[in-house]
Amino acid sequence: MELGVDISSLNAVMMRNVPPTPANYAQRSGRAGRSGQPALVTTYCATGNSHDQYYFRNSRLMVAGSVAPPRLDLANEDLVASHLQAICLAEAGLKLGRSIPEVIDIGYAEGSDRPEPALELHDHIAAALHNAHAQTRAVEAAHQVLGELLPAFAETTWWDDSWIEQRVRSAGTEFDKAFDRWRDLFRAALDDQCIQNKRVLDHQLSERDRSFAVARRKEAETQLNLLKNEVPGSRSVLSDFNPYRYLASEGWLPGYSFPRLPIAAYIPTAGRGFGEGDYLQRPRFVAISEFGPGALVYHEGSRYLVARVQLPPSSSGSIVTSEARRCEHCGYHHKADDGADRCEMCGEPLTTTHGLLQLHTVFTQRRERISSDEEERRRAGFRLVTSYQFSKKSLRSGRRDAVLADPTGPFATLSYGDSATIRVTNLGRVRAKADEPDGFWLDAGDGRWMTERDAAEAYGDSSEMPLVDADGNEKRLKARVIPYVEDRRNILVVTLDTPLDEPVARSLMYALERGIEAAFELEDSELTSELLPPDDGPRKRFLFTEAAEGGAGVLRRLQSEPGAVARAARTALGICHFGAHGEDLATADTERPCARGCYDCLLTFSNQPSHATIDRHSIRDLLLRLTTAEARTAGRGESRSEQMQRLVGEAEEPVSGRERDFLGFLKERGLRLPEAARPLIAEARARPDYVFRLPGVKVAVFIDSSAQDRPAAAGGSAHDRPAGVDSSPHDRPAAVDGSAQEQSAAAERDDDAEERLYAAGWEVVRFRHGDDWDETVARHARYFGPGDAR
């Protein structure tokens, strides 16, 4: 309704809900009366919608409100990267066409038992994206387009001077990786088509089994047609598998009108005819529950049951799962291979979750009949757990902190992170049995969710001998898995110095969320909030998340602008029916009384489970304190460029040319840079070239170099050497020039240094003369990181 409707005789507009901002209202209401005639504009305000109720009571702010400039977080890394990649695509001169097979070669050799297409990029596509001249033009164009924003980028935690060049260089590889989801869908459908076709031709099967195979083959062929964008009427840019729209949904290109990185559910029939189907897509954090195991999906008047999931490929025949560590005290997420046993956010011990299965595409089946009890149980939902991790850049923590203080002193900390990782894990049904373990039973063969009865008849480990029943039929292989999804979002973690009782903390969280939305003109769906652990007892941490791609930049403002939190708190105070000094404006004798909470203040349809505990009076004094608070920001840490300069300039001994080349190698590939150069490790009496101090591990790195490359005083004289360090240069790597005796002696000293470091609890990585550095860092990716795709 905001663009494209220009009917001069239109004299009435009816809106089913309140638009997000006065700008949206002006656009939509402006569709009527375009010839100068009077017009009637009617807006419905939903009872259970806090946004609608706020503007129902403050209609002048919407109807006659000032139109504020649109807000977008232009310094969001994911958002900037998607626009930069769009520039790369333009400079490469590529036209992607209307279907993904115009980008991906779907051909394969005939005659094999099962089709195994490589699904690689067409040669001309790959060549254009990796063309050096096109990359040079893209870098120049990017500096022109982004030039005015570079000062703002420099204030973030992700930017460094070579970011544009690194991103342009990796754009082709990231373009290729963006099609991995499509490749998995295509391979699965093609494989299913082949298997079911064999079953159709197997006349030893019963008529019922062959009929089932015919239906499955038709379903697989429909999926293939959808993926190739060959379904009649689907070859427009609105198709989910149009290359440009698909790349936008994967986050490689900018896209604001459809979900980024969605989860797809295949619906076998969409009400148009037998055998037809479609992919229904949802944002990941919605899909984890809406497309959860056995969930009911209502689509075009029919009911469908989520029956199976697309399994990741595995050569072992078992389901590929992972593990992760989550802090039960603050909710912070740690990768299992980090080796950390204590939380880097709060220092508390970590717990490990096993059997994690990342949710991708799901498949449904039509469900005609279902009992009311079963439907009610399925609608009760799932137990979802959220964890978060700041995106660490070099020595920066990936977050910007601010201390929140009022005239009496500091009382809270604000930790902001753009493009932070958010993971939502589905632990099981809300109405599960008390002694039921976390997760769900899954058929390891075809990815079907299993009932408890099915699971009881299956066997549980691929290493076991297959079990057979009395008729000689092999039993199904089962696995207990915990589905999860993750994505990157702008987040703000608010940590109070003094914990609050859970009902008080929850009331404050909802009040702040409402205040932020109203003060900064956000829709309900643009901001989410939740309490962070511990799950029992008082709470002191809140997690706020911007839901839109790139974010609105509001959470960054709360951390960086001194008065932004106070502004939101003042608005929240008014929403809770309190005056500027805390006087109650909704007592029993007022026109619209409110006791503990109402739909005009803190109660919403979505927070119904908390209605009994919400109490606006319990947070009045806290909100009053927040209205006088200011945010005092802390430093952002070193950028990669600053870290590189420090490593070269502040080493305790001169850095050789080969060591300098090694730093350049790491920086060019986007790998983790070391924390220090040539430090003395006193407990091991060694001085490695570089050190990394990572969660749960300390790493010493030695770079072998030639004799002429090594400074003459590498080992130092007896007078220069600190106390406790041997007079022999044991801490230097072996020289590759010189006599055999010198090399042998140096190697022996190096071995001694390594042993002392190992004994002191250090890990050691050596880059020997002649080694392939790429191979070495790949073997030690835990220490150097995955790097940028090349």
C-alpha positions in Angstrom: 0.0 0.0 0.0 2.9 2.4 0.2 4.0 2.4 -3.4 2.4 1.8 -6.8 -1.3 2.5 -5.9 -2.4 5.7 -7.7 -6.2 5.7 -8.2 -7.5 9.2 -8.3 -11.1 8.3 -7.3 -10.0 6.4 -4.2 -11.6 8.1 -1.1 -11.2 5.5 1.7 -8.3 3.5 3.2 -8.8 0.9 5.9 -5.7 -0.4 7.7 -6.0 -3.7 9.7 -3.2 -2.6 12.1 -1.2 0.4 13.0 1.8 1.0 10.6 5.3 0.9 12.1 6.0 4.6 11.9 4.4 7.9 11.0 6.2 7.7 7.7 4.5 4.4 6.9 1.1 5.9 8.0 1.5 8.9 5.7 2.4 6.7 2.7 -0.5 4.3 3.3 -3.2 6.9 4.1 -2.0 9.0 1.2 -3.4 6.4 -1.3 -6.8 8.1 -0.8 -7.9 11.6 -1.7 -5.2 12.0 -4.4 -7.5 14.3 -6.5 -8.0 16.7 -3.6 -11.3 15.2 -2.4 -12.0 14.4 1.3 -10.9 10.9 2.3 -11.7 8.6 5.2 -8.8 6.7 6.8 -9.7 4.0 9.4 -7.0 2.2 11.4 -7.8 -0.9 13.6 -5.8 -1.3 16.8 -5.4 -4.9 17.9 -6.1 -5.5 21.6 -3.2 -7.9 22.1 -0.7 -5.9 20.2 1.4 -3.5 22.4 2.4 -1.4 19.4 -1.2 -0.9 18.3 -2.3 -0.1 21.9 0.4 2.5 22.4 -0.6 4.4 19.3 -4.3 4.0 20.1 -3.7 6.0 23.3 -1.3 8.3 21.5 -2.9 8.6 18.1 -1.6 12.1 17.5 2.0 10.7 17.4 1.0 8.5 14.5 -1.5 10.6 12.6 0.2 14.0 13.0 3.7 12.8 14.0 6.8 14.0 12.3 8.3 11.8 9.7 11.8 10.8 10.9 14.5 9.8 8.5 14.7 6.0 8.1 17.3 4.2 10.3 19.7 1.6 9.1 22.8 0.4 10.8 25.2 1.3 8.0 28.2 0.0 9.9 26.8 -3.6 10.2 29.4 -6.0 8.8 27.0 -8.4 7.2 25.1 -5.6 5.5 28.2 -3.9 4.2 29.6 -7.3 3.0 26.4 -8.0 1.0 26.6 -4.7 -0.8 30.3 -5.1 -1.5 29.6 -8.5 -3.0 26.9 -6.9 -5.2 29.6 -4.5 -6.4 31.8 -7.6 -7.2 29.0 -9.2 -9.2 28.5 -6.0 -11.2 32.2 -5.5 -11.9 32.4 -9.1 -13.0 29.8 -8.3 -15.6 27.7 -11.5 -14.9 24.1 -12.0 -15.7 22.8 -14.9 -13.6 19.6 -15.5 -15.5 16.3 -16.8 -14.1 17.3 -20.2 -12.8 20.1 -21.6 -10.8 21.1 -24.2 -13.4 22.3 -21.2 -15.4 24.8 -20.7 -12.7 25.4 -24.3 -11.5 26.3 -27.2 -13.9 23.8 -29.9 -13.1 25.1 -32.4 -15.7 26.5 -35.8 -14.7 27.8 -39.0 -16.3 25.2 -41.5 -17.5 25.4 -45.1 -16.7 26.2 -44.9 -13.0 24.1 -46.7 -10.4 23.1 -43.4 -8.8 23.5 -39.9 -10.3 26.3 -38.0 -8.7 26.6 -34.6 -10.3 29.5 -32.4 -9.2 27.2 -29.3 -9.2 30.1 -26.9 -9.8 29.9 -23.4 -11.0 29.9 -23.0 -14.8 33.4 -22.2 -15.9 32.6 -18.7 -17.2 30.9 -17.8 -13.9 33.9 -19.0 -11.8 36.4 -17.3 -14.1 34.6 -13.9 -14.0 34.3 -13.9 -10.2 38.0 -14.7 -9.8 39.2 -12.3 -12.6 42.0 -10.1 -11.2 41.0 -7.1 -13.2 37.4 -7.3 -12.1 38.5 -7.6 -8.5 40.7 -4.5 -8.9 37.7 -2.6 -10.4 35.5 -3.8 -7.5 38.0 -2.5 -4.9 38.1 0.9 -6.6 34.3 1.0 -6.9 33.9 -0.1 -3.3 36.1 2.7 -2.0 34.1 5.2 -4.0 30.7 3.9 -2.7 31.8 3.3 0.9 34.3 6.2 1.2 32.1 8.5 3.3 31.3 5.6 5.7 34.9 4.6 6.4 35.2 6.8 9.6 32.1 5.1 11.0 33.6 1.7 10.1 36.8 2.5 11.9 34.8 2.8 15.2 33.5 -0.8 14.9 35.1 -4.0 16.1 35.2 -5.7 12.7 36.9 -3.1 10.5 40.6 -3.0 9.5 42.4 -1.3 6.6 42.5 -4.4 4.4 38.9 -5.5 4.9 37.6 -4.4 1.5 40.5 -6.1 -0.3 40.1 -9.4 1.6 36.3 -9.4 1.1 36.7 -8.8 -2.6 39.3 -11.5 -2.9 37.0 -14.1 -1.1 33.8 -13.0 -2.9 34.0 -15.7 -5.6 34.5 -18.5 -3.0 31.7 -17.2 -0.8 29.5 -17.0 -3.9 30.2 -20.7 -4.6 29.5 -21.6 -0.9 26.2 -19.7 -1.0 24.8 -22.4 -3.3 25.6 -25.2 -0.9 22.0 -25.3 0.5 20.6 -25.5 -3.0 23.1 -28.3 -3.9 22.0 -30.3 -0.8 18.4 -30.0 -1.8 19.1 -30.9 -5.4 21.2 -33.9 -4.5 18.6 -35.2 -2.0 15.7 -34.9 -4.5 17.8 -36.4 -7.3 18.8 -39.3 -5.1 15.3 -39.9 -4.0 14.0 -39.8 -7.5 16.5 -42.5 -8.5 15.7 -44.8 -5.5 12.0 -44.5 -5.9 12.2 -45.1 -9.7 14.0 -48.4 -9.0 11.3 -49.4 -6.5 8.6 -48.6 -9.1 10.3 -51.0 -11.6 10.8 -53.7 -8.9 7.8 -56.0 -9.6 8.6 -58.1 -6.5 7.2 -55.3 -4.4 3.6 -55.3 -3.5 1.2 -53.0 -5.4 0.9 -50.9 -2.3 4.6 -50.4 -2.0 4.9 -49.6 -5.7 2.1 -47.0 -5.4 3.9 -45.4 -2.5 7.1 -45.3 -4.6 5.2 -43.7 -7.5 4.0 -41.0 -5.2 7.5 -40.4 -3.7 9.0 -40.3 -7.2 6.5 -37.7 -8.3 7.2 -35.7 -5.1 11.0 -35.8 -5.9 10.4 -34.7 -9.5 8.3 -31.8 -8.2 11.1 -30.8 -5.9 13.6 -30.9 -8.8 11.3 -28.7 -10.9 11.0 -26.2 -8.1 14.7 -26.1 -7.6 15.3 -25.7 -11.3 12.6 -23.0 -11.4 10.7 -24.9 -14.1 7.3 -25.0 -12.5 4.8 -23.0 -14.6 4.5 -19.5 -13.4 7.5 -19.6 -11.2 10.2 -18.2 -13.5 9.8 -14.7 -12.2 12.1 -12.9 -9.8 9.6 -13.7 -7.1 10.5 -17.4 -7.1 12.5 -18.5 -4.1 15.0 -20.2 -6.5 15.5 -17.3 -8.8 19.4 -16.8 -8.5 19.2 -13.2 -7.3 16.5 -13.8 -4.8 18.2 -17.0 -3.6 21.5 -15.2 -3.1 19.7 -12.5 -1.2 18.1 -15.1 1.1 21.5 -16.6 1.7 22.9 -13.2 2.7 25.3 -13.0 -0.2 23.3 -10.1 -1.8 21.3 -7.5 0.0 17.7 -8.4 0.6 15.1 -6.7 2.8 11.8 -8.1 1.6 12.2 -11.8 2.4 13.9 -14.0 5.1 17.6 -14.1 5.3 19.0 -17.7 5.6 15.6 -19.3 5.8 14.6 -22.8 6.7 12.4 -24.4 4.1 9.6 -26.9 4.6 8.6 -28.9 1.6 4.8 -29.1 1.3 3.8 -32.0 -1.0 0.6 -30.5 -2.2 -0.4 -26.9 -2.1 -4.1 -27.2 -3.0 -3.7 -26.8 -6.7 -3.6 -30.4 -7.9 -2.3 -33.9 -7.3 1.5 -34.2 -7.2 2.1 -30.4 -7.0 4.1 -29.0 -4.1 6.0 -26.0 -2.9 8.7 -24.9 -0.5 7.5 -22.8 2.5 10.2 -20.7 4.0 10.5 -19.2 7.4 13.3 -17.2 9.3 15.5 -19.6 11.2 14.5 -18.5 14.7 10.8 -19.0 13.7 11.4 -22.3 12.0 13.1 -24.0 14.9 9.7 -24.2 16.6 7.3 -23.9 13.6 9.1 -26.6 11.7 10.2 -28.6 14.8 9.9 -32.4 15.1 6.3 -33.5 14.5 5.0 -29.8 14.4 1.8 -29.1 12.6 2.0 -26.7 9.7 -1.3 -25.2 8.3 -1.0 -24.1 4.7 -3.8 -23.2 2.3 -6.5 -24.8 4.4 -4.7 -28.1 4.9 -2.8 -29.5 7.8 0.7 -31.0 7.4 3.0 -32.8 9.8 6.8 -32.2 9.9 7.8 -35.8 9.3 11.5 -35.8 8.4 14.6 -33.6 7.9 17.3 -33.4 5.4 20.3 -35.1 6.8 23.9 -33.9 6.2 26.0 -36.4 4.1 28.0 -38.9 6.0 30.3 -41.7 4.7 29.9 -43.7 8.0 26.2 -44.2 7.7 25.5 -42.5 11.0 24.1 -39.0 11.6 26.6 -36.2 11.7 26.1 -34.3 14.9 28.2 -31.9 16.9 28.7 -30.7 20.4 29.0 -27.2 22.0 29.4 -25.7 25.4 27.0 -23.2 27.0 27.5 -21.3 30.2 24.6 -22.1 32.5 25.3 -18.8 34.4 25.1 -16.3 31.5 24.1 -18.2 28.4 27.3 -17.6 26.5 28.1 -20.0 23.6 31.5 -21.7 23.2 32.5 -24.0 20.4 33.6 -27.4 21.6 37.0 -27.2 19.8 37.9 -24.0 21.6 39.0 -26.1 24.5 37.7 -23.7 27.1 36.4 -25.2 30.4 35.4 -21.8 31.8 33.2 -19.1 30.3 35.0 -16.2 28.7 32.1 -14.0 29.5 31.7 -14.6 33.2 34.4 -17.2 34.2 32.0 -19.9 35.4 32.4 -23.6 34.5 30.9 -24.8 31.2 28.5 -27.7 30.4 28.7 -29.6 27.1 25.7 -30.6 25.0 26.2 -33.6 22.7 24.1 -34.8 19.7 23.5 -31.3 18.2 22.0 -31.5 14.7 21.7 -28.3 12.7 18.3 -27.9 11.2 18.1 -27.4 7.4 15.3 -28.3 5.1 12.3 -30.3 6.5 9.7 -32.4 4.7 6.0 -32.6 5.6 3.2 -35.0 5.0 -0.5 -34.3 4.8 -2.3 -35.2 8.0 -6.0 -35.6 7.6 -7.0 -36.7 11.1 -5.6 -35.9 14.5 -7.1 -36.2 18.0 -7.7 -33.0 19.9 -5.3 -34.1 22.7 -2.5 -34.7 20.2 -3.1 -31.4 18.5 -3.1 -29.6 21.8 0.1 -31.3 22.9 1.8 -30.3 19.6 0.6 -26.8 19.9 2.1 -26.4 23.4 5.4 -25.9 21.7 9.0 -26.7 22.5 11.6 -25.8 25.1 13.9 -23.4 23.3 17.3 -22.3 24.7 19.2 -19.3 23.4 23.0 -18.8 23.5 25.1 -16.0 22.0 28.7 -15.4 21.1 30.3 -12.1 20.2 32.1 -12.2 16.9 35.8 -11.8 18.0 38.0 -9.8 15.6 41.7 -10.0 16.2 42.4 -8.9 19.8 39.0 -7.2 20.0 36.4 -9.1 22.0 33.8 -8.4 19.2 31.8 -6.3 21.5 31.7 -2.7 22.7 31.1 -2.1 26.4 29.6 0.8 28.3 29.1 1.4 32.0 25.6 2.6 32.9 25.8 5.1 35.8 23.6 7.6 37.5 24.6 10.3 40.0 25.0 7.7 42.8 27.4 5.6 40.7 27.6 2.7 38.2 25.0 0.0 38.4 24.9 -1.9 35.0 27.0 -2.8 32.0 25.9 -2.6 28.3 27.7 -5.0 25.9 26.9 -4.4 22.3 28.0 -6.7 19.4 27.1 -6.4 15.7 26.8 -9.6 13.7 27.0 -11.7 16.9 26.2 -15.4 16.6 22.8 -16.3 18.1 22.0 -20.0 18.5 18.6 -21.4 19.4 18.4 -25.0 20.5 15.3 -27.2 20.7 15.6 -29.4 23.8 12.2 -31.0 23.5 8.5 -30.6 23.9 7.1 -28.4 26.7 4.8 -31.3 27.7 7.5 -34.0 27.7 7.7 -36.6 30.4 9.6 -35.5 33.5 12.3 -38.1 33.1 12.6 -37.8 29.3 16.2 -36.7 28.2 16.7 -33.7 26.0 16.3 -34.1 22.2 14.2 -36.3 19.8 14.6 -39.7 18.3 15.6 -39.7 14.6 15.8 -42.5 12.0 19.4 -42.4 10.9 18.5 -44.0 7.6 16.0 -41.5 6.1 15.8 -38.6 8.6 12.3 -39.4 9.8 11.3 -38.3 13.3 10.4 -41.3 15.4 7.8 -41.8 18.0 8.7 -43.4 21.3 7.1 -46.7 20.1 9.2 -46.6 16.9 12.4 -45.8 18.8 11.8 -48.7 21.2 11.9 -51.1 18.3 15.0 -49.6 16.7 18.7 -50.1 17.6 20.8 -47.2 18.5 24.4 -47.2 17.3 25.8 -47.6 13.7 28.7 -49.6 15.2 26.3 -52.3 16.5 25.4 -55.3 14.4 22.1 -54.6 12.6 19.2 -56.1 14.5 16.5 -58.1 12.7 13.0 -59.0 13.7 11.4 -62.4 13.7 10.6 -62.1 10.0 14.3 -61.4 9.1 13.7 -57.6 8.4 16.4 -55.3 9.5 15.4 -52.9 12.3 15.8 -49.2 11.9 18.8 -47.3 13.2 17.9 -44.5 15.7 19.8 -41.6 17.1 18.9 -39.1 19.8 19.5 -35.6 18.4 19.0 -32.0 19.5 18.0 -29.7 16.6 19.4 -26.1 16.5 19.7 -23.1 14.2 22.0 -20.1 14.3 22.4 -16.8 12.6 24.1 -13.5 13.1 22.3 -10.5 14.7 23.0 -7.2 16.4 22.7 -7.8 20.1 22.8 -5.9 23.4 23.5 -7.7 26.7 22.4 -5.7 29.7 24.1 -6.9 33.0 22.9 -5.4 36.3 25.3 -5.2 39.2 22.6 -6.4 41.6 20.4 -9.4 40.5 16.7 -9.1 40.7 14.0 -11.6 41.5 12.8 -13.3 38.4 9.4 -11.6 38.2 10.9 -8.2 38.7 13.6 -8.9 36.1 11.0 -10.1 33.6 8.8 -7.0 34.2 11.8 -4.7 33.7 12.8 -6.5 30.5 9.3 -6.1 29.0 9.2 -2.4 30.0 12.6 -1.7 28.4 11.6 -3.5 25.3 8.4 -1.5 25.0 10.2 1.7 25.8 12.9 1.1 23.2 10.3 0.3 20.5 8.3 3.4 21.2 11.1 5.8 21.7 12.9 4.7 18.5 9.8 3.8 16.4 10.4 0.1 16.0 7.8 -2.5 15.3 7.2 -5.4 17.7 8.9 -7.8 15.3 12.0 -5.7 15.0 13.2 -6.2 18.5 13.2 -9.3 20.8 14.2 -9.7 24.4 14.8 -12.6 26.8 16.2 -13.3 30.2 19.6 -15.0 30.3 20.6 -17.7 32.8 20.8 -18.8 35.5 17.4 -20.3 35.0 16.7 -20.6 38.7 16.9 -17.7 41.2 17.5 -14.0 40.7 18.4 -12.7 37.2 20.7 -9.9 36.2 21.2 -10.3 32.4 18.9 -9.4 29.5 19.5 -10.1 25.9 18.1 -7.7 23.3 18.3 -8.7 19.6 17.5 -6.7 16.4 15.6 -9.1 14.2 16.0 -7.3 10.8 18.9 -8.0 8.5 21.6 -5.4 9.2 19.6 -4.1 12.2 18.1 -0.7 12.8 21.1 0.6 14.7 19.1 1.2 17.8 21.0 -1.2 20.1 24.3 0.4 19.0 22.9 3.8 20.0 21.9 2.5 23.4 25.5 1.6 24.1 27.3 4.5 22.4 25.0 7.5 23.0 25.1 8.7 26.7 21.4 9.5 27.0 19.8 6.8 24.8 19.0 4.5 27.6 17.5 7.3 29.7 15.3 8.2 26.7 14.0 4.7 26.4 13.4 4.5 30.2 11.4 7.7 30.2 9.2 6.3 27.5 8.8 3.0 29.4 7.9 4.9 32.5 5.0 6.6 30.7 3.9 3.3 29.1 3.7 1.8 32.6 1.3 4.6 33.6 3.8 6.6 35.7 4.5 10.3 35.6 7.9 11.8 35.2 8.4 11.7 38.9 6.9 8.2 39.5 3.3 9.2 40.3 0.8 6.5 39.5 -1.5 7.7 36.7 -3.7 4.5 36.5 -5.1 4.2 40.0 -8.5 2.6 40.7 -10.2 6.0 40.5 -8.9 6.9 37.1 -10.6 6.5 33.7 -8.4 3.5 32.7 -7.2 1.9 35.9 -4.3 -0.6 35.9 -3.4 -2.8 38.9 -0.2 -4.8 38.0 -0.3 -4.7 34.3 -2.6 -4.4 31.3 -2.6 -4.6 27.5 -2.1 -0.8 27.5 1.3 -1.3 29.2 3.3 -4.5 29.6 0.9 -7.3 28.7 0.9 -8.7 25.1 -0.4 -11.7 23.3 3.1 -13.2 23.0 4.0 -12.9 26.7 0.8 -14.5 28.1 2.8 -17.2 30.1 4.3 -14.3 32.2 1.1 -12.4 32.8 0.7 -13.7 36.3 4.1 -12.4 37.4 4.3 -9.1 35.6 4.0 -6.1 38.0 4.6 -2.6 36.9 4.9 -1.3 40.4 7.9 -3.5 41.2 10.0 -1.7 38.5 9.0 1.9 39.1 12.1 2.8 41.1 14.4 1.0 38.7 12.9 2.9 35.7 13.2 6.2 37.6 16.9 5.4 38.2 17.4 4.6 34.5 15.9 7.9 33.5 18.9 9.7 35.1 21.6 7.2 33.8 24.3 7.8 31.2 26.3 5.3 29.2 30.1 5.7 29.4 31.7 3.8 26.6 34.9 1.7 26.9 37.6 1.1 24.2 37.1 -1.1 21.2 40.4 -3.0 21.2 43.0 -3.3 18.4 42.1 -3.6 14.8 44.1 -6.2 12.7 46.1 -3.4 11.1 47.0 -1.9 14.5 47.8 -5.3 15.9 50.1 -6.0 12.9 52.0 -2.8 13.5 52.4 -3.6 17.2 53.7 -7.0 16.5 56.4 -5.7 14.2 57.3 -2.6 16.2 57.1 -3.8 19.8 58.8 -7.2 19.7 61.3 -7.7 22.5 63.8 -8.7 19.8 64.0 -7.6 16.1 61.5 -9.4 13.8 63.2 -11.1 10.8 62.1 -10.8 7.2 60.7 -14.3 7.2 58.7 -13.7 10.4 57.4 -10.5 8.9 56.3 -12.5 5.9 54.5 -14.9 8.2 52.5 -12.1 9.7 51.6 -10.8 6.2 50.6 -14.4 5.3 48.2 -14.6 8.3 46.7 -11.2 7.7 46.2 -11.7 3.9 44.3 -14.9 4.5 42.2 -13.5 7.3 43.7 -15.9 9.9 44.1 -15.1 13.6 47.1 -12.9 14.4 49.3 -13.7 17.4 49.1 -11.7 20.6 52.8 -11.1 21.0 56.1 -11.4 19.2 59.3 -12.8 20.7 58.0 -12.8 24.3 60.0 -14.5 27.0 58.2 -17.5 28.4 59.9 -17.5 31.8 58.4 -20.8 33.1 59.9 -22.6 30.0 63.0 -20.5 29.6 62.1 -20.1 25.9 61.5 -17.2 23.5 59.2 -18.3 20.6 58.7 -16.2 17.6 55.0 -15.7 18.3 52.4 -16.7 21.0 48.6 -17.2 21.0 46.7 -17.2 24.2 43.3 -18.7 23.4 40.5 -20.0 25.7 41.9 -23.2 27.2 45.2 -23.3 25.4 48.5 -21.4 25.0 50.4 -21.8 21.7 54.1 -21.0 20.9 55.0 -20.6 17.2 58.5 -21.0 15.8 59.4 -19.8 12.2 62.5 -21.4 10.8 64.7 -18.9 9.0 68.1 -18.8 7.3 71.3 -17.7 9.1 71.5 -14.4 7.2 67.9 -13.7 8.0 68.4 -14.2 11.7 69.7 -11.1 13.7 73.3 -11.6 14.9 72.3 -11.3 18.5 69.3 -13.6 18.3 70.2 -15.4 21.4 71.6 -12.3 23.2 74.7 -12.1 25.3 74.9 -13.5 28.8 74.6 -9.9 30.1 71.5 -9.1 27.9 69.7 -12.3 28.8 67.1 -12.2 31.6 67.7 -14.2 34.7 66.7 -17.9 34.5 67.4 -18.2 30.7 70.1 -20.5 29.5 73.1 -18.9 27.9 72.7 -21.1 24.8 70.2 -19.9 22.2 67.8 -22.7 23.0 64.8 -20.6 22.2 65.6 -20.1 18.6 64.5 -22.4 15.7 67.1 -24.3 13.7 69.1 -22.5 11.1 68.8 -23.8 7.6 72.2 -22.5 6.4 75.7 -23.2 7.9 77.4 -26.5 8.7 75.7 -29.7 9.4 77.1 -29.5 13.0 75.5 -26.1 13.5 72.2 -27.3 12.2 72.3 -30.4 14.4 73.1 -28.4 17.5 70.4 -25.9 16.7 67.9 -28.7 16.2 68.8 -30.2 19.5 68.3 -26.9 21.3 65.0 -26.4 19.6 63.9 -29.9 20.8 64.9 -29.0 24.3 62.9 -25.7 24.1 59.8 -27.6 22.8 60.0 -30.1 25.7 60.2 -27.3 28.2 57.2 -25.5 26.7 55.2 -28.8 26.6 56.1 -29.4 30.2 54.9 -25.9 31.1 51.5 -26.6 29.5 52.1 -24.9 26.1 51.3 -26.2 22.6 54.0 -25.8 20.0 53.6 -25.2 16.2 56.7 -25.2 14.0 56.9 -23.8 10.5 60.1 -25.4 9.2 62.0 -24.3 6.2 60.3 -25.6 3.1 57.0 -26.3 4.8 53.7 -25.4 3.0 52.3 -22.7 5.3 48.8 -23.2 4.1 48.9 -26.9 5.0 50.4 -26.2 8.4 47.7 -23.7 9.4 45.0 -26.0 8.0 46.2 -28.7 10.4 46.1 -26.2 13.3 42.9 -24.4 12.4 41.9 -24.5 16.0 44.7 -22.0 16.7 44.8 -19.9 13.5 41.1 -20.0 12.7 39.4 -20.9 9.4 40.5 -17.7 7.7 38.7 -16.0 4.8 37.6 -18.1 1.9 39.9 -17.8 -1.1 
